[in-house]
Amino acid sequence: MQENLNHIQMFECRENPKPQDPQMLPEPYGAGLYPKLVSTLTSSDLVLRRKAVSAMLHYFAQKQDHVTSVIDKNGITALLQTLCDDDVEVRINSCIALRYIVEQPKGQQRILEQNLQAKLKDAVYDTQPEVVVEALRVLAAMDAHWNDRAGTKALISVKCIPLYIQQARDGTTPVKTEALKALNKVYNVKEAFNEVLENDAMEMLASLLYKQEAQVVQQAAENIAELCFYSAGKRAAVKNAATTERFVELMSHTDVDVRTAVSAALMAITIDNNGKEQCLGCNGVETLMDCIENESNSNVLANCMKAICNLSEHPIARTRLHGAVHRLREIEGEKGVDQRLVTSAKRAIELITWQP
């Protein structure tokens, strides 16, 4: 009896628990976590909204099961609502969370079934560049091979291509970069090429080649290279000889990613006869010969040798390229060299030394 009394007395003497902080976000155990986070996204308390979306990102980074569980609890609708939140941090993190979702087959399927792609697009009109950058990354993530590019096709249907071009032309440097990356994704859909060109993308891309920021120049060159594998794209690229001349100038750029993109564009442009003529007129042949002598990056070298193969079809260029045969034979005979380089070198030698 006395032990029971002592036990009761011990607990009766404890202080009452302190009131819970109203801005604390308790996380329920197990499956109860997901509806809690989703419902808190639309709370009237800014601190709780921030905590909810941050917690969501924390769990998303751990494993995919957390992403699919939030999808099942109507998380997509809640996150789309937060894209209009008054707080920039909430909008940025909501975009990042949506990128996790669209990268999952279940998440992208749900978005396409409910025709929510236009709501994703609307986030690109945000007034804050930081939000626009993340929104563009969401749209780029919609491109997936496992559903036959259904996400990209859906975005094209809601006129995302003109939006990408406008943001690449007028946005800040980070916005330009992400807009160009998103634009580069649409070429996985054949029908996109015409729409890109009809929106004067080639002129915009050519102008970006003169920017100081390496990432912008790189992305612009990559887009032109992609467009040039389409016959109308090649014709648009060589319409202005200054574009080819600028590519030749950029072959000496210090950034290897820029040189890789530019050499790929030159490789594509020189398939066209006008491209060959333009390359001849701006010391492009000599620049490519210098590249195979001094370039250490195998991707740049492979692109340059393919461009040399293209140029060797032109009689004047073929004559000039005889000076490159010795170096090409060295590359062909090197041990341990990238097989692409050996194949390209062998092909280039055959074309340059061809006799009618």
Buried (B, 14 or more C-beta within 10 A) or exposed (E): EEEEEEEEEEEEEEEEEEEEEEEEBEEEEEEEBBBBBBEBBBBEEBBBBBBBBBBBBEBBEEEEEBBBBBBBBBBBBBBBEBBEBEBEBBBBBBBBBBBBBBBBEEBBBBBBEEEBBEBBBBBBEBEEBBBBBBBBBBBBBBBBEEBEBBBBBBBBEBEBBBBBBBBBBEBEEBBBBBBBBBBBBBBBBEEBBEBBBEBEBBBBBBBBBEEEEBBBBBBBBBBBBBBBBBEBBBBBBBEBBEBBBBBBBBBEBEBBBBBBBBBBBBBBBBBBEBBBBBBBEBBBBBBBBBBBEEBEBEBBBBBBBBBBBBBBBBEEBBEBBEEBBEBBEEBBEEEEBBEBBBBBBBBBBEBBEEEE
